[in-house]
C-alpha cells in the first residue's frame, strides 16, 4: 500500500464522493493505493483541514495512515495542527479513534 499526493490534473481518478467545494485550485488530495487502485483518500484545504476521509470496504484502519500522511504534508506548510470537521457523532467517534481531540471551536457556514 502506498500513500501519495494526487496531482490536480488526476482528480478525475477519485471515486464518486461528496467533496463539497474542494477543487484542485484550493486543495491537496492524498490517496492510498493498493495494487494501483485508489482505496482511500483525504483532502487538505485552505485553511488546512482534513476533509473527505474515506476508506474502501476491507481497508479498515487506513484512515489513521491517511491522517498521518496528511499531517506530514501539512507540516510542509508550517502547520502545527490538523483540523477536521465532524458533522455527526459517528464522525466524531471516528476522529477520536484516529487520535484527534475535540476543540471548543464553532464552525459557521453560509449558503452561497
C-alpha positions in Angstrom: 0.0 0.0 0.0 1.3 3.4 -0.9 0.0 6.9 0.1 0.8 9.7 -2.4 -0.2 13.2 -3.4 -2.6 13.1 -6.3 -1.7 15.7 -8.9 -4.6 18.1 -9.6 -4.8 17.0 -13.2 -5.7 13.5 -11.9 -8.5 14.4 -9.6 -10.8 12.7 -12.1 -9.4 9.3 -10.8 -11.1 9.9 -7.4 -14.1 7.7 -6.6 -17.5 9.4 -6.6 -18.0 11.1 -3.2 -19.2 14.3 -1.6 -16.2 16.6 -1.5 -18.0 19.9 -1.0 -16.3 22.9 -2.6 -12.9 21.2 -2.9 -11.1 21.7 -6.2 -7.5 21.3 -7.4 -7.1 25.0 -7.1 -7.7 25.1 -3.3 -6.8 21.6 -2.0 -4.3 18.8 -1.9 -5.6 15.2 -2.3 -3.7 12.4 -0.8 -4.7 8.9 -1.9 -3.9 5.4 -0.7 -3.3 2.9 -3.5 -3.5 -0.9 -3.3 -2.1 -2.5 -6.4 -2.6 0.8 -8.3 -6.3 1.1 -7.2 -7.4 4.1 -5.0 -8.6 2.6 -1.8 -8.6 5.7 0.4 -8.2 9.4 0.3 -8.1 12.6 2.4 -8.0 16.3 1.4 -6.2 19.3 2.7 -7.9 22.6 2.0 -7.3 26.2 3.0 -7.3 26.8 5.9 -5.7 23.4 6.1 -8.0 20.8 7.5 -8.8 17.2 6.9 -11.9 16.6 4.8 -13.2 13.7 2.8 -11.6 11.0 4.8 -12.6 7.7 3.1 -11.5 4.1 3.1 -12.8 1.4 0.8 -14.5 -1.7 2.3 -11.9 -4.1 3.5 -9.4 -1.4 4.3 -10.4 -0.6 7.8 -7.6 1.2 9.7 -6.4 3.1 6.6 -7.8 6.4 8.0 -5.1 6.5 10.6 -2.4 6.2 7.9 -4.1 8.9 5.8 -4.3 11.3 8.8 -0.6 10.7 9.5 0.3 11.4 5.8 -1.9 14.5 5.8 -0.1 15.7 8.9 3.3 15.2 7.2 2.1 17.3 4.2 0.5 20.0 6.5 3.9 20.4 8.3 5.5 21.3 5.0 3.2 24.4 5.1 4.3 25.2 8.7 1.1 23.9 10.3 1.3 22.6 13.8 -2.2 21.2 14.0 -4.6 19.4 11.6 -8.3 20.1 11.9 -11.2 18.0 10.9 -15.0 18.7 11.0 -17.4 16.1 12.4 -20.9 16.5 11.0 -22.3 13.9 13.4 -21.5 11.8 16.4 -20.2 8.9 14.3 -17.7 11.1 12.6 -16.6 12.5 16.0 -16.0 9.0 17.3 -14.1 8.2 14.1 -11.8 11.2 14.6 -11.3 10.2 18.3 -10.2 6.7 17.2 -7.7 8.4 14.9 -6.1 10.2 17.8 -7.8 13.6 17.4 -9.2 15.6 20.3 -12.3 17.8 20.2 -11.8 21.5 20.3 -14.0 24.4 21.5 -14.3 25.8 18.0 -17.6 26.5 16.5 -18.0 26.3 12.7 -20.4 28.6 10.9 -21.4 28.5 7.3 -23.5 30.5 4.8 -25.2 29.1 1.8 -23.9 30.6 -1.4 
